[in-house]
Amino acid sequence: MTSLALITGASGGIGRAMAAYHAAKGGDLIIAARRQPELDSLKTELEARHDVSVTTVACDLGTSEGVTTLIAAVADAPIDILVNNAGFGGHGAFLDRALGDDFAMVDLNVKAVMALCHAVAPGMVSRGGGRILNVGSTAGMMPGPLQATYFATKAFVQSFSQALDEELRAKGVTVTVLAPGYVETGFSGRADLDDTPLTKSGKTPESVAKVGYDAMMDGKLVVVNEPLLSVLTGWVVPLLPRRSVLRLVRGMQTKG
Protein backbone atom coordinates (compact mmCIF):
# COMPACT_ATOMS: atom_id res chain seq x y z
CA MET A 1 0.00 0.00 0.00
CA THR A 2 1.39 3.42 -0.94
CA SER A 3 1.82 6.16 1.63
CA LEU A 4 1.36 9.88 1.16
CA ALA A 5 4.23 12.15 2.20
CA LEU A 6 4.23 15.93 2.55
CA ILE A 7 7.75 17.31 2.09
CA THR A 8 8.66 20.97 2.44
CA GLY A 9 11.68 22.60 0.85
CA ALA A 10 11.38 19.97 -1.88
CA SER A 11 12.76 22.02 -4.79
CA GLY A 12 16.37 21.12 -4.01
CA GLY A 13 18.87 19.63 -1.59
CA ILE A 14 17.74 17.20 1.09
CA GLY A 15 14.06 17.85 0.38
CA ARG A 16 14.34 16.93 -3.29
CA ALA A 17 16.40 13.85 -2.46
CA MET A 18 13.87 12.84 0.18
CA ALA A 19 11.02 13.15 -2.33
CA ALA A 20 12.90 11.00 -4.85
CA TYR A 21 13.64 8.34 -2.23
CA HIS A 22 10.01 8.19 -1.11
CA ALA A 23 8.77 8.01 -4.71
CA ALA A 24 11.22 5.19 -5.44
CA LYS A 25 9.47 3.22 -2.73
CA GLY A 26 6.12 3.77 -4.49
CA GLY A 27 4.84 6.55 -2.27
CA ASP A 28 2.70 9.46 -3.41
CA LEU A 29 3.77 13.01 -2.62
CA ILE A 30 2.75 16.54 -1.83
CA ILE A 31 5.81 18.71 -2.39
CA ALA A 32 6.07 22.33 -1.27
CA ALA A 33 8.62 25.06 -1.95
CA ARG A 34 8.73 28.66 -3.11
CA ARG A 35 9.64 28.00 -6.75
CA GLN A 36 6.89 26.54 -8.95
CA PRO A 37 9.12 25.69 -11.96
CA GLU A 38 11.40 23.50 -9.84
CA LEU A 39 8.39 21.78 -8.28
CA ASP A 40 6.87 21.15 -11.70
CA SER A 41 10.13 19.69 -12.95
CA LEU A 42 10.38 17.34 -9.98
CA LYS A 43 6.73 16.31 -10.36
CA THR A 44 7.24 15.40 -14.01
CA GLU A 45 10.40 13.45 -13.24
CA LEU A 46 9.01 11.45 -10.34
CA GLU A 47 5.65 10.65 -11.90
CA ALA A 48 7.33 9.39 -15.08
CA ARG A 49 10.04 7.40 -13.32
CA HIS A 50 8.08 5.84 -10.47
CA ASP A 51 4.40 5.91 -11.53
CA VAL A 52 3.34 7.86 -8.43
CA SER A 53 1.08 10.86 -7.92
CA VAL A 54 2.76 14.16 -7.06
CA THR A 55 0.91 17.32 -6.03
CA THR A 56 2.77 20.63 -5.95
CA VAL A 57 2.11 23.60 -3.67
CA ALA A 58 4.13 26.75 -4.31
CA CYS A 59 4.32 28.80 -1.11
CA ASP A 60 6.75 30.72 1.07
CA LEU A 61 6.64 29.03 4.46
CA GLY A 62 8.58 31.92 5.93
CA THR A 63 5.34 33.91 5.80
CA SER A 64 2.05 33.36 7.58
CA GLU A 65 0.29 33.52 4.21
CA GLY A 66 2.47 30.73 2.84
CA VAL A 67 1.85 28.51 5.86
CA THR A 68 -1.89 29.14 5.56
CA THR A 69 -1.78 28.28 1.85
CA LEU A 70 -0.07 24.94 2.45
CA ILE A 71 -2.26 23.95 5.39
CA ALA A 72 -5.38 24.72 3.36
CA ALA A 73 -4.07 22.73 0.40
CA VAL A 74 -3.49 19.59 2.47
CA ALA A 75 -6.46 19.90 4.83
CA ASP A 76 -8.26 16.85 3.43
CA ALA A 77 -5.20 14.80 2.49
CA PRO A 78 -4.54 11.57 4.46
CA ILE A 79 -0.88 12.37 5.11
CA ASP A 80 1.13 9.44 6.47
CA ILE A 81 4.53 11.17 6.50
CA LEU A 82 5.42 14.79 7.20
CA VAL A 83 8.95 15.97 6.44
CA ASN A 84 9.68 19.49 7.69
CA ASN A 85 12.80 20.22 5.67
CA ALA A 86 12.49 23.88 4.62
CA GLY A 87 14.93 26.19 6.38
CA PHE A 88 17.85 28.57 5.94
CA GLY A 89 20.80 30.04 7.81
CA GLY A 90 22.80 33.24 7.78
CA HIS A 91 26.43 34.03 8.54
CA GLY A 92 27.73 36.99 10.51
CA ALA A 93 27.88 38.52 13.95
CA PHE A 94 24.39 39.02 15.33
CA LEU A 95 24.73 42.80 15.73
CA ASP A 96 25.96 43.12 12.15
CA ARG A 97 22.98 41.30 10.69
CA ALA A 98 19.62 42.83 9.82
CA LEU A 99 17.23 41.83 12.59
CA GLY A 100 14.47 41.24 10.06
CA ASP A 101 16.58 38.55 8.37
CA ASP A 102 16.94 36.68 11.64
CA PHE A 103 13.25 37.05 12.41
CA ALA A 104 12.55 35.53 8.98
CA MET A 105 14.83 32.64 9.90
CA VAL A 106 12.83 32.02 13.07
CA ASP A 107 9.59 32.20 11.08
CA LEU A 108 10.70 29.45 8.69
CA ASN A 109 12.93 27.27 10.85
CA VAL A 110 10.69 27.34 13.93
CA LYS A 111 7.19 28.69 13.41
CA ALA A 112 6.51 26.82 10.16
CA VAL A 113 7.63 23.54 11.76
CA MET A 114 5.29 24.12 14.69
CA ALA A 115 2.38 25.10 12.47
CA LEU A 116 2.66 22.08 10.18
CA CYS A 117 3.06 19.62 13.03
CA HIS A 118 0.00 21.14 14.70
CA ALA A 119 -2.01 20.94 11.47
CA VAL A 120 -0.98 17.49 10.22
CA ALA A 121 -0.43 15.39 13.36
CA PRO A 122 -4.12 15.32 14.46
CA GLY A 123 -5.06 13.51 11.27
CA MET A 124 -2.29 10.98 11.88
CA VAL A 125 -3.55 10.41 15.41
CA SER A 126 -7.13 9.93 14.22
CA ARG A 127 -5.97 7.35 11.66
CA GLY A 128 -3.86 5.56 14.25
CA GLY A 129 -0.39 6.20 12.91
CA GLY A 130 2.08 8.45 11.16
CA ARG A 131 5.69 9.52 10.86
CA ILE A 132 7.13 13.02 11.25
CA LEU A 133 10.70 13.94 10.34
CA ASN A 134 11.95 17.37 11.34
CA VAL A 135 15.24 18.27 9.70
CA GLY A 136 17.47 19.83 12.30
CA SER A 137 21.26 19.98 12.33
CA THR A 138 24.24 19.14 14.46
CA ALA A 139 24.21 22.93 14.87
CA GLY A 140 21.30 22.38 17.25
CA MET A 141 23.58 20.54 19.66
CA MET A 142 25.83 23.51 20.50
CA PRO A 143 25.84 27.32 20.49
CA GLY A 144 26.94 28.95 17.25
CA PRO A 145 28.79 32.25 17.28
CA LEU A 146 28.59 33.85 13.80
CA GLN A 147 25.38 31.91 13.22
CA ALA A 148 23.77 32.54 16.59
CA THR A 149 20.15 32.58 15.43
CA TYR A 150 20.46 29.61 13.06
CA PHE A 151 22.03 27.37 15.71
CA ALA A 152 19.35 28.47 18.18
CA THR A 153 16.53 27.61 15.76
CA LYS A 154 17.95 24.13 15.28
CA ALA A 155 18.25 23.72 19.06
CA PHE A 156 14.53 24.47 19.17
CA VAL A 157 13.86 21.79 16.55
CA GLN A 158 15.80 19.28 18.68
CA SER A 159 13.90 20.06 21.87
CA PHE A 160 10.45 20.48 20.33
CA SER A 161 10.63 17.31 18.25
CA GLN A 162 11.72 15.08 21.10
CA ALA A 163 9.01 16.42 23.40
CA LEU A 164 6.40 16.00 20.67
CA ASP A 165 7.48 12.41 20.10
CA GLU A 166 6.93 11.64 23.77
CA GLU A 167 3.42 13.11 23.57
CA LEU A 168 2.45 11.30 20.36
CA ARG A 169 4.24 7.95 20.39
CA ALA A 170 1.57 6.17 22.43
CA LYS A 171 -0.97 7.36 19.84
CA GLY A 172 0.92 5.72 16.99
CA VAL A 173 2.78 8.80 15.71
CA THR A 174 6.56 9.12 15.96
CA VAL A 175 8.73 12.21 15.56
CA THR A 176 12.34 11.93 14.40
CA VAL A 177 15.02 14.62 14.27
CA LEU A 178 17.55 14.38 11.46
CA ALA A 179 20.69 16.24 12.58
CA PRO A 180 23.20 16.23 9.73
CA GLY A 181 26.54 17.91 9.55
CA TYR A 182 27.44 19.97 6.50
CA VAL A 183 25.56 18.85 3.38
CA GLU A 184 26.47 19.82 -0.19
CA THR A 185 23.41 21.87 -1.10
CA GLY A 186 22.73 25.52 -1.85
CA PHE A 187 22.57 26.19 1.91
CA SER A 188 26.12 27.48 2.28
CA GLY A 189 25.72 29.99 -0.52
CA ARG A 190 22.53 31.45 0.88
CA ALA A 191 24.00 31.45 4.40
CA ASP A 192 27.24 33.14 3.18
CA LEU A 193 29.33 30.29 4.59
CA ASP A 194 31.50 29.61 1.55
CA ASP A 195 35.25 29.72 2.30
CA THR A 196 34.81 28.73 5.94
CA PRO A 197 36.30 25.54 7.47
CA LEU A 198 32.73 24.34 8.09
CA THR A 199 32.15 23.86 4.36
CA LYS A 200 35.42 22.20 3.36
CA SER A 201 33.73 18.81 3.00
CA GLY A 202 30.20 17.53 3.21
CA LYS A 203 27.87 14.66 2.44
CA THR A 204 25.51 14.41 -0.51
CA PRO A 205 21.81 15.25 -0.09
CA GLU A 206 20.95 11.75 -1.28
CA SER A 207 22.98 10.02 1.42
CA VAL A 208 21.60 12.29 4.14
CA ALA A 209 18.02 11.87 2.93
CA LYS A 210 18.32 8.08 3.06
CA VAL A 211 19.68 8.12 6.61
CA GLY A 212 16.89 10.43 7.77
CA TYR A 213 14.08 8.66 5.94
CA ASP A 214 15.11 5.21 7.14
CA ALA A 215 15.48 6.43 10.72
CA MET A 216 12.03 8.04 10.54
CA MET A 217 10.43 4.83 9.30
CA ASP A 218 12.16 2.94 12.13
CA GLY A 219 10.71 5.43 14.63
CA LYS A 220 14.09 6.60 15.90
CA LEU A 221 14.20 9.75 18.00
CA VAL A 222 17.41 11.48 16.82
CA VAL A 223 19.76 10.50 14.02
CA VAL A 224 23.08 12.04 12.98
CA ASN A 225 24.14 11.04 9.47
CA GLU A 226 27.82 10.47 10.30
CA PRO A 227 28.98 8.10 13.09
CA LEU A 228 31.97 10.28 14.02
CA LEU A 229 29.79 13.38 14.25
CA SER A 230 27.36 11.44 16.40
CA VAL A 231 30.14 10.62 18.86
CA LEU A 232 31.50 14.17 18.83
CA THR A 233 28.16 15.87 19.36
CA GLY A 234 26.80 13.30 21.79
CA TRP A 235 29.81 12.55 23.94
CA VAL A 236 32.70 14.94 23.34
CA VAL A 237 31.13 18.39 22.91
CA PRO A 238 28.92 18.11 26.04
CA LEU A 239 32.01 17.39 28.17
CA LEU A 240 34.15 20.24 26.86
CA PRO A 241 34.24 23.58 28.69
CA ARG A 242 31.64 25.93 27.18
CA ARG A 243 34.23 28.56 26.29
CA SER A 244 36.23 25.95 24.38
CA VAL A 245 33.13 24.92 22.43
CA LEU A 246 32.35 28.53 21.60
CA ARG A 247 35.86 29.21 20.34
CA LEU A 248 35.85 25.97 18.33
CA VAL A 249 32.55 26.72 16.61
CA ARG A 250 33.51 30.32 15.93
CA GLY A 251 36.74 29.16 14.31
CA MET A 252 34.88 26.75 12.06
CA GLN A 253 32.71 29.61 10.80
CA THR A 254 35.39 32.26 10.38
CA LYS A 255 36.36 32.96 6.78
CA GLY A 256 40.00 32.49 5.90
C-alpha positions in Angstrom: 0.0 0.0 0.0 1.4 3.4 -0.9 1.8 6.2 1.6 1.4 9.9 1.2 4.2 12.2 2.2 4.2 15.9 2.6 7.7 17.3 2.1 8.7 21.0 2.4 11.7 22.6 0.8 11.4 20.0 -1.9 12.8 22.0 -4.8 16.4 21.1 -4.0 18.9 19.6 -1.6 17.7 17.2 1.1 14.1 17.8 0.4 14.3 16.9 -3.3 16.4 13.9 -2.5 13.9 12.8 0.2 11.0 13.1 -2.3 12.9 11.0 -4.8 13.6 8.3 -2.2 10.0 8.2 -1.1 8.8 8.0 -4.7 11.2 5.2 -5.4 9.5 3.2 -2.7 6.1 3.8 -4.5 4.8 6.6 -2.3 2.7 9.5 -3.4 3.8 13.0 -2.6 2.7 16.5 -1.8 5.8 18.7 -2.4 6.1 22.3 -1.3 8.6 25.1 -1.9 8.7 28.7 -3.1 9.6 28.0 -6.7 6.9 26.5 -9.0 9.1 25.7 -12.0 11.4 23.5 -9.8 8.4 21.8 -8.3 6.9 21.1 -11.7 10.1 19.7 -13.0 10.4 17.3 -10.0 6.7 16.3 -10.4 7.2 15.4 -14.0 10.4 13.4 -13.2 9.0 11.4 -10.3 5.6 10.6 -11.9 7.3 9.4 -15.1 10.0 7.4 -13.3 8.1 5.8 -10.5 4.4 5.9 -11.5 3.3 7.9 -8.4 1.1 10.9 -7.9 2.8 14.2 -7.1 0.9 17.3 -6.0 2.8 20.6 -5.9 2.1 23.6 -3.7 4.1 26.8 -4.3 4.3 28.8 -1.1 6.7 30.7 1.1 6.6 29.0 4.5 8.6 31.9 5.9 5.3 33.9 5.8 2.0 33.4 7.6 0.3 33.5 4.2 2.5 30.7 2.8 1.9 28.5 5.9 -1.9 29.1 5.6 -1.8 28.3 1.8 -0.1 24.9 2.4 -2.3 24.0 5.4 -5.4 24.7 3.4 -4.1 22.7 0.4 -3.5 19.6 2.5 -6.5 19.9 4.8 -8.3 16.8 3.4 -5.2 14.8 2.5 -4.5 11.6 4.5 -0.9 12.4 5.1 1.1 9.4 6.5 4.5 11.2 6.5 5.4 14.8 7.2 9.0 16.0 6.4 9.7 19.5 7.7 12.8 20.2 5.7 12.5 23.9 4.6 14.9 26.2 6.4 17.8 28.6 5.9 20.8 30.0 7.8 22.8 33.2 7.8 26.4 34.0 8.5 27.7 37.0 10.5 27.9 38.5 13.9 24.4 39.0 15.3 24.7 42.8 15.7 26.0 43.1 12.2 23.0 41.3 10.7 19.6 42.8 9.8 17.2 41.8 12.6 14.5 41.2 10.1 16.6 38.6 8.4 16.9 36.7 11.6 13.2 37.0 12.4 12.6 35.5 9.0 14.8 32.6 9.9 12.8 32.0 13.1 9.6 32.2 11.1 10.7 29.4 8.7 12.9 27.3 10.9 10.7 27.3 13.9 7.2 28.7 13.4 6.5 26.8 10.2 7.6 23.5 11.8 5.3 24.1 14.7 2.4 25.1 12.5 2.7 22.1 10.2 3.1 19.6 13.0 0.0 21.1 14.7 -2.0 20.9 11.5 -1.0 17.5 10.2 -0.4 15.4 13.4 -4.1 15.3 14.5 -5.1 13.5 11.3 -2.3 11.0 11.9 -3.5 10.4 15.4 -7.1 9.9 14.2 -6.0 7.3 11.7 -3.9 5.6 14.3 -0.4 6.2 12.9 2.1 8.4 11.2 5.7 9.5 10.9 7.1 13.0 11.2 10.7 13.9 10.3 12.0 17.4 11.3 15.2 18.3 9.7 17.5 19.8 12.3 21.3 20.0 12.3 24.2 19.1 14.5 24.2 22.9 14.9 21.3 22.4 17.3 23.6 20.5 19.7 25.8 23.5 20.5 25.8 27.3 20.5 26.9 28.9 17.2 28.8 32.2 17.3 28.6 33.8 13.8 25.4 31.9 13.2 23.8 32.5 16.6 20.2 32.6 15.4 20.5 29.6 13.1 22.0 27.4 15.7 19.3 28.5 18.2 16.5 27.6 15.8 18.0 24.1 15.3 18.2 23.7 19.1 14.5 24.5 19.2 13.9 21.8 16.6 15.8 19.3 18.7 13.9 20.1 21.9 10.5 20.5 20.3 10.6 17.3 18.2 11.7 15.1 21.1 9.0 16.4 23.4 6.4 16.0 20.7 7.5 12.4 20.1 6.9 11.6 23.8 3.4 13.1 23.6 2.4 11.3 20.4 4.2 7.9 20.4 1.6 6.2 22.4 -1.0 7.4 19.8 0.9 5.7 17.0 2.8 8.8 15.7 6.6 9.1 16.0 8.7 12.2 15.6 12.3 11.9 14.4 15.0 14.6 14.3 17.5 14.4 11.5 20.7 16.2 12.6 23.2 16.2 9.7 26.5 17.9 9.5 27.4 20.0 6.5 25.6 18.9 3.4 26.5 19.8 -0.2 23.4 21.9 -1.1 22.7 25.5 -1.8 22.6 26.2 1.9 26.1 27.5 2.3 25.7 30.0 -0.5 22.5 31.4 0.9 24.0 31.4 4.4 27.2 33.1 3.2 29.3 30.3 4.6 31.5 29.6 1.6 35.2 29.7 2.3 34.8 28.7 5.9 36.3 25.5 7.5 32.7 24.3 8.1 32.1 23.9 4.4 35.4 22.2 3.4 33.7 18.8 3.0 30.2 17.5 3.2 27.9 14.7 2.4 25.5 14.4 -0.5 21.8 15.3 -0.1 20.9 11.7 -1.3 23.0 10.0 1.4 21.6 12.3 4.1 18.0 11.9 2.9 18.3 8.1 3.1 19.7 8.1 6.6 16.9 10.4 7.8 14.1 8.7 5.9 15.1 5.2 7.1 15.5 6.4 10.7 12.0 8.0 10.5 10.4 4.8 9.3 12.2 2.9 12.1 10.7 5.4 14.6 14.1 6.6 15.9 14.2 9.7 18.0 17.4 11.5 16.8 19.8 10.5 14.0 23.1 12.0 13.0 24.1 11.0 9.5 27.8 10.5 10.3 29.0 8.1 13.1 32.0 10.3 14.0 29.8 13.4 14.2 27.4 11.4 16.4 30.1 10.6 18.9 31.5 14.2 18.8 28.2 15.9 19.4 26.8 13.3 21.8 29.8 12.5 23.9 32.7 14.9 23.3 31.1 18.4 22.9 28.9 18.1 26.0 32.0 17.4 28.2 34.2 20.2 26.9 34.2 23.6 28.7 31.6 25.9 27.2 34.2 28.6 26.3 36.2 26.0 24.4 33.1 24.9 22.4 32.3 28.5 21.6 35.9 29.2 20.3 35.9 26.0 18.3 32.6 26.7 16.6 33.5 30.3 15.9 36.7 29.2 14.3 34.9 26.8 12.1 32.7 29.6 10.8 35.4 32.3 10.4 36.4 33.0 6.8 40.0 32.5 5.9 
